[in-house]
Each structure stands twice: as structure tokens, then as C-alpha cells.
């Protein structure tokens, strides 16, 4: 019967594994109950323009501060230059998980340095 006894290392590994599994299950249960408290809160942040040939490329960070995923996020960035018609560029992000961000680029014909860039999420789907 001495072959069935476990040594101290096996008990330590078993205990650590048990704590990790129980903690993971507890966290997932808590997150499932708590999740979905706030809808997606999509924020669009235009970055610093870069010259790309005849065009100006602007990096755009799309951040979701909400507790739910936003899917099919349509992003619009507007360049307003004094004395000229606003120039609008847009793109779509497949999804932005909760409390995370994604990045994309928009292109403009005019130099954004002489104007004002504003971004917004035009719409999104709830998965």
C-alpha cells in the first residue's frame, strides 16, 4: 500500500492547481455576473499626421471604455480648414472589445496641420 501514498511535492502541486482552478472559475463567474453593466463607449482619437506621397495619413485610435464589445464600428474623421469645405475620411473596425482599443488610418488630400481634426464613431453593432 505504500505505492499509493503521495509525497509532499505532489500535494503542493495539487494544492496550487486547485487554488488556480478555483480562482479562475470564481473570476469567470464574477465577470459573467458583473459584465455588461455599461454599453460600449467608443472614443475616437486622431493622431499626428504623416506625409505619404501626395496624401496625408493620420493614425486613429479607437478606444472602447465600456463593458460590452462594439462590433462593426464605423469611424469618421473630419478635417476642418478655415475657408475650405470640410474633408471627411472614414473606415470600419471589425470589433473593439470592452476596455481595449484598435488602430486604423485615414487619408486626406490637404495638410491637416493648418486645420482641426475631429473624430467620432458613427455607429456600431452589439454582438
C-alpha positions in Angstrom: 0.0 0.0 0.0 3.0 2.4 0.3 2.9 2.9 -3.5 -0.4 4.8 -3.2 0.9 7.5 -0.9 1.8 10.9 -2.3 4.9 12.7 -1.4 4.9 16.4 -0.3 5.7 17.7 -3.9 2.6 16.1 -5.3 0.5 17.6 -2.5 2.0 21.1 -3.2 1.3 20.8 -7.0 -2.2 19.6 -6.3 -2.9 22.4 -3.9 -1.6 25.1 -6.2 -3.6 23.7 -9.1 -6.7 23.6 -7.0 -6.3 27.2 -6.0 -5.7 28.3 -9.6 -8.7 26.4 -11.0 -11.0 27.7 -8.2 -9.7 31.2 -8.7 -10.3 31.1 -12.4 -13.8 29.7 -12.0 -14.6 32.4 -9.4 -13.3 35.2 -11.6 -15.2 34.0 -14.6 -18.4 33.7 -12.6 -17.9 37.2 -11.1 -17.2 38.6 -14.5 -20.3 37.0 -16.1 -22.5 38.4 -13.4 -20.8 41.9 -13.4 -20.3 42.1 -17.2 -22.5 44.2 -19.4 -23.0 46.9 -16.9 -22.3 49.7 -19.4 -22.8 49.7 -23.1 -19.9 50.3 -25.5 -18.4 53.7 -25.1 -16.4 54.3 -28.3 -13.9 57.2 -28.3 -12.0 58.2 -31.5 -8.6 59.9 -31.1 -6.9 61.2 -34.2 -3.1 61.1 -34.0 -0.2 63.0 -35.7 -0.4 63.4 -39.5 2.3 61.9 -41.7 3.1 62.8 -45.3 2.6 59.8 -47.6 3.3 60.8 -51.2 0.6 63.2 -52.4 -1.6 62.4 -49.3 -1.6 62.9 -45.6 -2.1 59.8 -43.4 -3.5 60.2 -39.9 -3.3 57.4 -37.4 -6.6 56.9 -35.5 -7.0 55.2 -32.1 -10.5 53.7 -31.5 -11.0 53.0 -27.8 -13.9 51.3 -26.1 -14.3 52.4 -22.5 -17.5 50.4 -22.0 -18.1 46.9 -20.6 -19.5 45.4 -23.8 -17.9 44.7 -27.2 -18.7 47.0 -30.1 -18.8 45.3 -33.5 -18.6 46.8 -37.0 -17.6 50.2 -35.6 -17.8 52.9 -38.3 -15.3 55.7 -37.7 -15.4 59.1 -39.3 -12.6 61.7 -39.1 -13.2 65.3 -40.3 -10.6 67.8 -41.3 -11.8 71.4 -40.9 -9.6 74.0 -42.6 -10.6 77.7 -42.4 -12.0 79.0 -45.7 -12.4 75.5 -47.2 -15.0 72.8 -47.2 -14.5 70.1 -44.5 -12.8 66.9 -45.8 -14.1 63.7 -44.4 -12.5 60.3 -44.3 -13.8 57.1 -42.7 -13.1 53.4 -42.1 -14.6 50.5 -40.3 -13.2 48.4 -37.4 -14.4 44.8 -37.2 -14.7 44.9 -33.4 -13.4 46.7 -30.4 -13.5 44.5 -27.3 -14.5 46.0 -23.9 -11.9 48.1 -22.2 -9.5 47.9 -25.2 -8.5 49.8 -28.3 -7.8 49.3 -32.0 -5.9 51.5 -34.5 -6.5 52.5 -38.1 -5.5 55.2 -40.6 -7.4 57.8 -42.6 -6.0 59.7 -45.7 -6.5 63.4 -46.6 -5.6 65.3 -49.7 -4.9 68.5 -47.7 -2.3 69.0 -44.9 -4.1 68.6 -41.6 -1.5 70.9 -39.9 -3.5 74.0 -41.0 -6.8 72.7 -39.7 -8.6 70.9 -37.0 -9.1 67.1 -36.9 -12.1 65.6 -35.1 -13.1 62.0 -34.9 -16.3 60.2 -33.9 -17.9 56.8 -34.1 -20.8 57.0 -36.5 -22.3 53.7 -35.4 -21.7 50.1 -34.2 -23.4 46.8 -33.7 -24.0 44.9 -30.5 -22.8 41.3 -31.0 
